[in-house]
Amino acid sequence: MLRIHFAPDDLARVRIARAPDPLAETILSLPLLQSREMGGIALDGWRRRTRRGLRPEMKPLLDLVPGGAGEYVPEAFLHASAATLGDSLDHTWSLPRRQWRADQHATRQLRPGAPRWVHALHEGEREWSGLVHRTVRRYHDLAVAPYWAQLVATAHADRTRRALAAADSGVGGLLGTLHPEIGWAAPVLTVPCALTAELRLDGRGMVLVPTFFWPRPLVLSDNADPGRPLVLRYPVARDLATYQAVWGAAAPTGPDGALAALLGDTRARTLHAAQSPAGTAELARRTGTSPATASHHATVLRSAGLLTTERDGAGVRHALTPLGRALVHGHGHGHGHAGPGSGDGGGGAVGSAERHGDERRRDGDRRAGHQ
């Protein structure tokens, strides 16, 4: 657990960012694209669509930001706070050399097997910065841009709720309701961390940044300038209905478009087919799939809290849960088991800073968090 100590001045310096940063969201989406253990069923439809659209020239990004649990995410790409991807990239390439050196040091410590070109990028070689610049733009257009307007609208609505919480119950009320895994007992904020660590803000304050493409709280401290405000990224999507609303912005037309955008076509059909309880063979008949395929999708939907399966004589009977029925009828609600931590891998992945917080503090790198 990371314990963040607030001084009175820090409480006066807590602010909420206006919106997620497009470059940070693009970079943070890459591990989620590569591994289902983070995000689970909530990202399945997006993951499938994005993988289909990947081009060979985008592969360097998968090397830059790998998908394994606990892999280090290059922090130089997470510091911008801009309205457009172009502005975010301009900010990133103009970071002082000490910032890139600090990030390279962290990369050497936490990703000793990183490709040589990643180190060349940190050293300022234009060949690699140009390649990453072009590739990030192409990947962003594929994976993030189609949903950006709805994603920003979701973040704005969340920001309004946070402001009202602060108005009603003060900064403590704001901090204490950010996320179920974040705790507030004045003057200490606790954030999940594999190792116990203490961090004192000492007057630098904190910026709260809503994030969509990261399912757990993430704390980011400036590697090169520890006097800058601490950044706490908190997930704005906490249930399948929120994900469905964002994915639905680019959904195909038709009554089931938004649900298919969330779950994928076959799982959406399986969920619809289960409106009337049925056995596996009947689900297969209704969806035009094999019994093995129907059983697999029913298992995934059950693990997400959308279906129940009960023994019925020699077979089983699948039925919608209240959350599953709400999603089918387009007004999903509640958190249940269908949040972003569900799916293969259970509670989500543990991040690099969470795993290595103490090592990095000894190296002068003061990032901690949960990836």
QUIQUI-V727380 format. One record per backbone hydrogen bond with DSSP energy under -0.5 kcal/mol. CO is the residue of the C=O (numbers start at 1). NH is the residue of the N-H. E is the energy in kcal/mol with one decimal. If there is no record, write none. Layout:
co = (CO;CO)
nh = (NH;NH)
e = (E;E)
This chain:
co = (1;1;2;2;3;3;4;5;7;7;8;10;11;13;13;15;15;21;22;23;24;25;26;27;27;28;29;30;31;35;36;37;39;40;41;41;43;44;45;46;47;48;49;50;51;55;56;58;58;59;59;60;61;68;71;72;74;75;82;84;85;86;87;88;89;90;92;96;96;97;98;99;100;101;102;103;104;105;106;107;111;115;115;116;117;118;119;120;121;125;125;126;127;128;129;130;131;132;133;134;135;136;137;138;139;140;140;144;144;145;147;148;149;150;151;152;153;154;155;156;157;158;159;160;161;162;163;164;165;166;169;170;171;172;173;174;175;179;181;183;185;187;188;189;190;191;197;199;201;205;206;206;207;207;208;208;209;211;211;217;218;220;225;230;230;231;231;232;233;234;236;239;239;240;241;242;243;244;246;247;248;254;256;257;258;259;260;262;264;265;266;267;268;269;270;272;273;274;275;278;279;280;281;282;283;284;284;290;291;292;293;294;295;296;297;298;299;300;301;301;302;306;308;310;312;315;317;318;319;321;322;323;324;325;326;327;335;339;340;343;345;351;352;353;354;356;357;358;359;360;361;364)
nh = (3;197;4;191;5;199;189;201;10;11;12;13;14;15;206;17;208;25;26;27;28;29;30;30;31;32;33;34;35;38;40;39;42;43;44;45;47;48;49;50;51;52;53;54;54;58;59;61;62;62;63;64;65;71;352;74;77;78;22;88;89;90;91;92;93;94;95;99;100;101;102;103;104;105;106;107;108;109;110;111;114;118;119;120;121;122;123;125;124;128;129;130;131;132;133;134;135;136;137;138;139;140;141;142;143;144;145;147;148;148;151;152;153;154;155;156;157;158;159;160;161;162;163;164;165;166;167;168;169;170;173;174;175;176;177;177;178;182;183;190;188;6;185;4;183;2;3;5;204;230;15;208;209;232;17;210;234;236;237;370;233;231;228;207;232;220;233;209;218;211;238;242;243;244;245;246;247;248;249;250;251;257;260;261;262;263;264;45;268;269;270;271;272;273;274;275;276;320;277;318;283;284;285;286;287;288;289;294;295;296;297;298;299;300;301;302;303;304;306;307;305;321;319;317;315;312;310;278;308;325;326;327;328;329;331;330;338;342;39;346;348;355;356;357;195;360;361;362;363;365;364;366)
e = (-0.6;-2.2;-0.6;-2.4;-0.6;-2.8;-2.7;-2.4;-0.8;-1.5;-1.1;-1.4;-0.9;-0.5;-1.2;-0.5;-3.1;-2.5;-1.8;-2.6;-2.9;-1.3;-0.6;-1.1;-0.5;-0.7;-2.0;-1.6;-1.5;-0.8;-1.1;-0.5;-1.1;-1.5;-1.2;-0.5;-3.2;-2.5;-2.3;-2.7;-2.4;-1.7;-1.2;-0.8;-0.7;-2.3;-1.7;-1.5;-0.7;-1.2;-1.2;-2.3;-2.5;-1.9;-0.6;-0.5;-1.1;-2.1;-0.6;-2.0;-2.7;-2.4;-2.3;-2.2;-2.7;-1.2;-1.5;-1.4;-1.3;-2.8;-2.2;-2.1;-2.5;-2.4;-2.0;-2.3;-2.5;-1.9;-2.8;-2.8;-2.3;-1.1;-0.9;-2.1;-2.2;-1.8;-1.6;-2.2;-1.6;-0.8;-1.9;-2.8;-1.5;-2.7;-2.5;-2.2;-2.5;-2.9;-1.7;-1.9;-2.7;-2.9;-2.2;-1.4;-3.3;-2.1;-3.0;-1.9;-0.6;-1.2;-2.5;-2.9;-2.1;-2.3;-2.1;-2.7;-2.3;-2.1;-2.6;-2.1;-1.9;-2.4;-2.4;-2.1;-2.2;-2.3;-2.2;-2.3;-2.7;-2.1;-0.9;-1.6;-2.9;-2.3;-0.5;-1.0;-1.0;-1.9;-0.5;-2.8;-2.2;-3.0;-2.5;-3.4;-2.1;-3.1;-2.8;-3.2;-1.6;-2.0;-2.0;-0.5;-0.6;-2.7;-3.0;-0.5;-1.9;-2.1;-0.5;-0.7;-3.4;-2.6;-2.1;-3.0;-0.5;-3.3;-0.6;-2.6;-2.4;-2.3;-0.8;-0.6;-1.5;-2.9;-2.1;-1.8;-3.0;-2.3;-1.3;-1.7;-1.4;-1.5;-2.5;-2.2;-1.5;-2.8;-2.2;-2.0;-2.3;-2.4;-2.4;-2.5;-2.3;-2.7;-1.4;-1.7;-0.8;-0.9;-0.6;-3.6;-2.4;-2.4;-2.0;-2.7;-2.0;-1.1;-2.0;-2.7;-2.5;-2.1;-2.5;-2.3;-2.1;-2.0;-2.6;-2.4;-2.3;-1.2;-2.7;-0.8;-1.7;-2.0;-2.1;-2.7;-2.0;-3.0;-2.3;-2.0;-2.9;-2.7;-2.2;-2.2;-2.1;-1.9;-2.7;-1.4;-1.0;-2.0;-0.8;-1.9;-0.7;-2.2;-2.4;-1.1;-0.7;-2.5;-2.2;-2.1;-1.2;-3.4;-1.4;-0.7)
